[in-house]
Amino acid sequence: MWGCMGGAMGQPRHDRLLLRLAFLLLSQGLLARGLDYNQPPENYTVRQGDNATLSSNILFAGRDKWSLDPRVQLLAHSAAEFAIAIARVDAYDEGLYTCSFQTRLRPHTAQLYLIVQVPARITNISSSVTVNESSNVNLLCLAAGKPEPSVTWQQLKDGFTSEGEYLEITGITREQAGEYKCITDNGVASSDSRTVLVTVNYPPVISETKNLNPPLGKSAILRCEAMAVPPANFEWFKDDKLLTGRLEGLEIRNERTRSMLHFANVSAWHYGNYTCLASNKLGTSSISLRLIRPDALESAAGLGLGSPIVLGLLASAFVTLLLRL
């Protein structure tokens, strides 16, 4: 509430009837010349989107009530009180408002400064980005609001946060890939946020695998798993020969991060050395696997070829043979 009183109480009534009231916004250049500003303006704060009512108490409100904005209603509550109601206040409504009235002696004024608080909102943010590992990444998030909003970047995967509009990542690693959220807030309303996805490309890395020793006639699966972005393409080789599709009881099954070489019914031909090759546009990785015949393991164990005693006997026999020669 704010008031503006005009006219001396001892003035004749016909003088007071000459009072006229207008609300003028200074920022729009509508204020008439010759007004006096004896009192500093009061402040009235309202949030964007809310309604505001500015009131003035005078001796006579008069009959002239007008407004340039359909959102603004001029209200005469009584012969001594006049008000304007602004519906759905917006940022451009902020400014200095003046209640002015004219007597035969001089004009009189009262002022009020309308402050419009604007909720924080993101106006511009970087698009999702894909880079190669070890590259530098720069993310931007611009926000607007009144009061001035804060801006915070947060990595959703591990909770890392950084204050400010700019987020710079030097030499990004695959572990730093993921979603980054920009959050802006100024306490006027709920915070605003948006998310940027950062994808980091890197060459395939094959996980540890193990050899198999299935018996004849049984099923078996050799597995090859590789992490890569973009996902790796898999190829299988047997003794340097590329395996494709179904070949003599073999089936290749590929998934996003792994490939499986399936043996439905192991035969003697299946035993041997296999190579899994994983590749994408950034590089290649390979690993060797063996499908071992169980009786071959048993024979090696029975002979004890790996024991120290047998190795010692073999070495002694070899030395004796050399001496005889």
Summary of the structure (lengths in Angstrom):
residues: 325
radius of gyration: 42.4
end to end distance: 121.9
largest distance: 149.4
contacts: 895
relative contact order: 0.10
helix: 13%
strand: 48%
